[in-house]
Amino acid sequence: EEEAAVWAAVAAAVGSADGAKFRRYAQGVTLDRLAALADRHLATLAPRYRLVRTDGLGLAIVDRDMGDERRSTRSLSGGERFLASLALALALSGLEGRRSFVDTLFIDEGFGSLDAATLDVAIDALESLQSEGRRVGVISHVAAMHERIPVQIRVVRAGLGISRVTVVDAARERT
């Protein structure tokens, strides 16, 4: 009976034999940490919004300009959604125990949906990551990005399925 009581307590804490209850708990703890880190980045990128965890393993946006209304992340515009995603990506790169997992952060587009002021905020955030020693790769066609990124890898279509790769480093090109 004593041994059964111990195993019952373990089962209550951990859950079923497949570990689903414990896995959900651990994922929830990680998501709470990720949301808190992302919210710090979002405060810089888009101070109007706050990221919060919903019941289960979801995220929602709290809109400060709308009386702290809790909204689905799907209700955000393209630019707002991009900034929330960027905040999450930056947070993921900063999770403890994940440093070697996310040494390099690649961001593929989305910058075209931002106005000039918001684009500057996003670029500043990426530059601050780089100044912390993180590598940041940006895939973009936005001219303002080209002006602010000193080292670029340009891929130019040459035709017939062939492309030319050029590395541009502080106005000095080498192929």
C-alpha positions in Angstrom: 0.0 0.0 0.0 2.9 2.4 0.8 4.5 1.7 -2.6 1.2 2.1 -4.3 0.7 5.4 -2.6 4.1 6.6 -3.8 3.3 5.5 -7.4 -0.1 7.2 -7.2 1.6 10.4 -6.2 4.1 10.1 -9.1 1.2 9.4 -11.5 -0.7 12.4 -10.2 2.4 14.7 -10.7 3.7 13.2 -14.0 0.5 11.8 -15.5 0.1 8.9 -17.7 2.7 6.4 -18.8 3.3 8.2 -22.1 4.2 11.4 -20.1 1.6 13.6 -21.8 0.6 15.5 -18.6 4.3 16.2 -17.7 5.1 17.1 -21.3 2.2 19.7 -21.3 3.4 21.1 -18.0 7.0 21.4 -19.2 5.9 23.0 -22.5 3.7 25.4 -20.5 6.7 26.5 -18.4 8.8 27.0 -21.5 6.0 28.9 -23.3 5.6 31.1 -20.2 9.3 32.0 -20.3 9.3 32.5 -24.1 6.2 34.8 -23.9 7.9 36.8 -21.1 11.1 37.2 -23.2 9.1 38.0 -26.3 7.0 40.6 -24.5 10.2 42.5 -23.5 11.2 42.6 -27.2 7.7 43.5 -28.2 7.7 46.4 -25.8 10.5 47.9 -27.9 9.1 46.9 -31.3 5.4 47.7 -30.8 4.7 49.1 -27.3 1.0 49.0 -28.0 0.9 45.3 -27.6 1.7 42.7 -25.0 2.1 39.0 -25.5 0.4 36.7 -23.0 -0.2 32.9 -22.8 -3.7 31.7 -23.2 -5.2 28.6 -21.6 -3.4 25.6 -23.0 -0.3 26.2 -25.2 -1.4 29.3 -27.2 -0.5 33.0 -27.3 -2.7 36.1 -27.4 -2.1 39.8 -27.8 -3.2 42.4 -25.3 -3.9 45.7 -27.0 -3.1 48.5 -24.7 -4.7 51.1 -27.0 -8.0 49.2 -26.8 -8.3 49.1 -23.0 -6.1 46.0 -22.6 -8.4 44.0 -24.8 -7.2 40.4 -25.3 -7.1 39.5 -29.0 -6.1 36.6 -31.1 -2.8 37.0 -32.8 -4.7 36.4 -36.1 -6.4 39.7 -35.7 -3.1 41.6 -36.2 -2.2 43.3 -39.4 0.6 42.0 -41.6 3.1 44.5 -40.1 2.0 43.9 -36.5 2.1 40.2 -37.0 5.6 40.5 -38.4 6.7 42.4 -35.3 5.1 39.9 -32.9 6.8 37.1 -34.8 10.1 39.0 -34.7 9.7 39.4 -30.9 9.1 35.6 -30.6 12.2 34.8 -32.8 14.4 37.2 -30.7 13.0 35.6 -27.5 13.7 32.1 -28.8 17.3 33.1 -29.5 17.5 34.2 -25.9 16.0 31.2 -24.1 18.4 29.8 -21.5 19.9 26.5 -22.6 19.2 27.3 -26.3 22.2 29.5 -27.0 23.9 26.9 -29.2 20.5 26.0 -30.7 19.9 29.4 -32.1 23.3 31.0 -32.7 22.2 32.4 -36.1 18.8 34.0 -36.6 17.5 34.1 -40.2 14.5 36.4 -41.0 12.9 35.9 -44.4 11.0 39.0 -45.6 8.1 40.6 -43.9 10.0 43.9 -43.8 8.0 45.2 -46.8 4.9 45.3 -44.7 6.4 47.8 -42.3 6.3 51.6 -42.5 9.6 53.5 -42.4 9.5 54.2 -38.6 8.6 50.6 -37.7 11.3 49.3 -40.1 13.9 51.4 -38.3 12.8 49.9 -35.0 13.0 46.3 -36.4 16.5 47.0 -37.9 17.7 48.5 -34.6 16.5 45.4 -32.8 18.4 43.2 -35.2 21.6 45.4 -35.0 21.4 45.1 -31.2 21.4 41.3 -31.4 24.4 41.5 -33.7 26.2 43.7 -31.2 25.6 41.0 -28.6 27.6 38.6 -30.7 24.6 36.8 -32.4 24.6 36.3 -36.1 21.6 37.6 -37.9 20.7 36.9 -41.5 18.0 38.8 -43.3 16.5 37.8 -46.6 15.0 41.0 -48.1 14.2 42.9 -51.2 13.5 46.2 -49.3 15.9 48.9 -50.4 16.1 50.5 -46.9 17.4 47.1 -45.6 20.2 47.1 -48.2 21.3 50.6 -47.0 21.5 49.5 -43.4 23.1 46.1 -43.7 26.9 46.5 -44.3 27.7 42.9 -45.3 25.4 41.3 -47.9 25.3 38.2 -49.9 23.5 39.0 -53.2 22.2 36.3 -55.4 21.5 37.5 -59.0 19.8 35.4 -61.6 22.0 35.0 -64.7 19.5 32.9 -66.7 19.2 29.3 -67.7 19.0 28.2 -64.1 22.3 29.8 -63.2 22.8 32.5 -60.5 25.7 34.7 -59.6 26.6 35.1 -55.9 28.4 38.3 -54.8 29.5 39.3 -51.3 29.3 43.0 -50.6 31.3 44.2 -47.6 31.2 47.9 -46.9 30.9 49.0 -50.5 33.7 46.5 -51.6 32.4 43.7 -53.8 34.1 40.3 -54.3 32.8 37.3 -56.0 
